[in-house]
Amino acid sequence: MAKTKQAQILLLEEDESRIVETILERFPSVRFIDNVTWSSANVPPAHESLSECGSTVAIWNPVIFPELPVDVRSNGMIFGPQVGPVVQWVRSREVTPGVLDAGRWAASWSDSTDPAMVGFIGELWKILQKHTSNKLRHVDAVSGDTVSERRLRVGPEASAKATSGEIALVSPKSGLLPET
């Protein structure tokens, strides 16, 4: 049976850096694969730093999966996995200046998945929880009341800048505010 885990995230570059630093302390061999066409089926566009990647990244632990499955399309383009042997990281971004749109982490596994990968996913989520909070609130569209929102994670820098009014936090569903 397939299982998935997702987290909607609101992170600024400083928040991402803290998370990446902790991931690399715990898993020094981890690489970040940019979601671009691969030049070769054997050579993923992997980087030691998240800052070298675009808006969609795969967190790859080559100790668990030394080789990744690839999809070679009929036009010859080569793409790597989005989830499964990797954890997908869609980065938060400012599409509109001053408005931080939520990104997400996503993982997928099954009963036959290597237990080391299941453990790796669990450790990544612990790192994310350590460096973020779920203490957000939004205005209910019907009642106009401010209500708690616990389904998203926000980094301390994003939270501080939202609290000071420097940026607005948004998810696909609503505008968000850190709780004070």
Secondary structure as the mmCIF struct_conf table of DSSP 4:
data_model
#
loop_
_struct_conf.conf_type_id
_struct_conf.id
_struct_conf.beg_label_comp_id
_struct_conf.beg_label_asym_id
_struct_conf.beg_label_seq_id
_struct_conf.end_label_comp_id
_struct_conf.end_label_asym_id
_struct_conf.end_label_seq_id
STRN STRN1 LYS A 3 LEU A 10
HELX_RH_AL_P HELX_RH_AL_P1 GLU A 13 ARG A 26
TURN_TY1_P TURN_TY1_P1 PRO A 28 SER A 29
STRN STRN2 ARG A 31 ASP A 34
BEND BEND1 ASN A 35 VAL A 36
STRN STRN3 TRP A 38 TRP A 38
BEND BEND2 SER A 39 SER A 39
STRN STRN4 SER A 40 SER A 40
TURN_TY1_P TURN_TY1_P2 ALA A 41 ASN A 42
STRN STRN5 VAL A 43 VAL A 43
STRN STRN6 ALA A 46 HIS A 47
BEND BEND3 GLU A 48 GLU A 48
HELX_RH_3T_P HELX_RH_3T_P1 LEU A 50 GLU A 52
BEND BEND4 CYS A 53 CYS A 53
BEND BEND5 SER A 55 SER A 55
STRN STRN7 THR A 56 TRP A 60
TURN_TY1_P TURN_TY1_P3 PRO A 62 ILE A 64
BEND BEND6 PRO A 66 GLU A 67
STRN STRN8 ASP A 71 VAL A 72
TURN_TY1_P TURN_TY1_P4 SER A 74 ASN A 75
BEND BEND7 GLY A 76 GLY A 76
STRN STRN9 ILE A 78 PHE A 79
BEND BEND8 GLN A 82 PRO A 85
STRN STRN10 VAL A 86 VAL A 90
STRN STRN11 ARG A 93 THR A 96
TURN_TY1_P TURN_TY1_P5 PRO A 97 GLY A 98
STRN STRN12 VAL A 99 ASP A 101
STRN STRN13 GLY A 103 TRP A 109
TURN_TY1_P TURN_TY1_P6 ASP A 111 SER A 112
BEND BEND9 THR A 113 THR A 113
HELX_RH_AL_P HELX_RH_AL_P2 PRO A 115 LYS A 130
TURN_TY1_P TURN_TY1_P7 HIS A 131 HIS A 131
STRN STRN14 SER A 133 SER A 133
STRN STRN15 LEU A 136 VAL A 139
TURN_TY1_P TURN_TY1_P8 ALA A 141 SER A 143
STRN STRN16 THR A 146 GLU A 149
BEND BEND10 ARG A 151 ARG A 151
STRN STRN17 LEU A 152 VAL A 154
HELX_RH_AL_P HELX_RH_AL_P3 PRO A 156 THR A 163
TURN_TY1_P TURN_TY1_P9 SER A 164 GLY A 165
BEND BEND11 GLU A 166 GLU A 166
STRN STRN18 ALA A 168 VAL A 170
BEND BEND12 PRO A 172 LYS A 173
STRN STRN19 GLY A 175 PRO A 178
#
